[in-house]
Amino acid sequence: MKSATKTALITGASSGIGYATAQKFHQAGYFVHLLARDQKKLTELHHQLPNSKIIVCDLSDPRQIENLPNQIDFSTLDVLVNNAGIYFSKAGDEFSLADWSLMFQVNVFSVAQVSALAISHFKRSNKGSIVMISSTLAHKPTPMTAAYSASKAAIQNLTKTLALEGAPFNIRVNCVAPGIVETPIHNLAKLDLETRQKRADLMHSLQPLARMGKPMDIAEAVFFLGSEASSWTTGSILDVDGGINIK
Ligand SMILES: NC(=O)c1ccc[n+]([C@@H]2O[C@H](COP(=O)([O-])OP(=O)(O)OC[C@H]3O[C@@H](n4cnc5c(N)ncnc54)[C@H](OP(=O)(O)O)[C@@H]3O)[C@@H](O)[C@H]2O)c1
C-alpha cells in the first residue's frame, strides 16, 4: 500500500540543477531519492535533507541501472526527474565514437532505461510524472557541441514519444530546456580568476535578461512540471533560459 508522502527520484542530485531540484521537492514534503556517483557529496546533501535516501549509481553503466530496483522500490515513486547529464565540447570531426557513445549513454540511453523502470510501475498505478532536462542547444545548437546538442535533441523527442505512450495511463512526461545556468558543468573553477571573470561576464551577457540562470530557476520549473500543478500538461518543452532562445 502506498504511503501518503509523495516520492521523487532525482538523478544527478549531487550538484547544480539536480541539487536544487532535490531541495525544492524536499521543501514541498516529498521523500527524495538522490542518485549520483559521488557518495560523499550525496551524503552531505542527505544530512541537509533528512527525508531522503542516497542511491549511488553510475549511469554510464547499464548493468548498474538494471540493478536499481534493488535500491529503490519503483512502485512507491510518484515523480522521476532525469536530470543527470554530462557536457564536453569539441569540433564535430574531433568527437570520437567513444565520445559519442559516452555522451549518448549518460545523456540519452540511461534516461530511456531509468524511465522504462519507472513507467512499468506507473502503468500499474495509473499515474506518474517524468521530467526530462534538455538544453537550449537542442533547438539552437552552437559550434563545438555536436554530441551534446544531438543528445539533448534526442531527449526532447523522447519526451514527446513517451508522453504519447503514457497519456492513456495518466503518465505525464515533460521537459525543461535550460539556458546557461551557473553550475560546475561549465568547469569555470578550473580557469584562472581573470579568464573566469571574462567567461562569466560573456555568459551573463548572452541572455536578454542579462544574467545566467541559478539552479533554483530551473528547479522551480522542474517542480511545476513534476507536480500536480501541471496535471493537464504533457509532452511540453519548457524553455527556462533568460530569453536566450528568442535572441
Ligand atoms: N548548467 C547549464 O548551463 C545547463 C544548461 C542546459 C542543460 N543542462 C543540463 O542540466 C542537467 C544538470 O546539469 P548541471 O549543470 O546541474 O551539471 P552538474 O553540476 O555537473 O551536475 C551533473 C550531475 O549529474 C551527475 N552525473 C554525471 N555523470 C553521471 C553518471 N555517469 N552517473 C550518475 N550521475 C552522473 C553528477 O553527479 P556525480 O558526478 O556525483 O555522478 C551531478 O550530480 C544536465 O543534464 C545538463 O546537461 C545544464
The ligand as an ORCA input file, in Angstrom:
! r2SCAN-3c Opt
* xyz 0 1
  N      24.275     24.210    -16.358
  C      23.818     24.514    -17.562
  O      24.128     25.587    -18.116
  C      22.904     23.570    -18.278
  C      22.234     24.035    -19.423
  C      21.377     23.189    -20.101
  C      21.171     21.906    -19.649
  N      21.828     21.473    -18.546
  C      21.575     20.085    -18.119
  O      21.166     20.087    -16.762
  C      21.497     18.832    -16.160
  C      22.228     19.084    -14.855
  O      23.437     19.752    -15.152
  P      24.205     20.695    -14.130
  O      24.537     21.930    -14.859
  O      23.482     20.772    -12.844
  O      25.569     19.867    -14.024
  P      26.495     19.422    -12.809
  O      26.502     20.452    -11.748
  O      27.764     18.994    -13.444
  O      25.725     18.132    -12.269
  C      25.642     16.970    -13.028
  C      25.056     15.881    -12.152
  O      24.988     14.671    -12.934
  C      25.630     13.625    -12.218
  N      26.256     12.683    -13.142
  C      27.136     12.957    -14.130
  N      27.521     11.812    -14.713
  C      26.873     10.806    -14.077
  C      26.880      9.398    -14.205
  N      27.639      8.770    -15.106
  N      26.100      8.671    -13.376
  C      25.339      9.274    -12.440
  N      25.287     10.621    -12.265
  C      26.059     11.368    -13.075
  C      26.681     14.333    -11.351
  O      26.987     13.592    -10.196
  P      28.310     12.722     -9.971
  O      29.444     13.435    -10.656
  O      28.440     12.635     -8.485
  O      27.985     11.413    -10.558
  C      25.913     15.590    -10.941
  O      25.096     15.314     -9.828
  C      22.320     18.075    -17.199
  O      21.503     17.154    -17.876
  C      22.778     19.167    -18.144
  O      23.050     18.681    -19.438
  C      22.685     22.264    -17.844
*
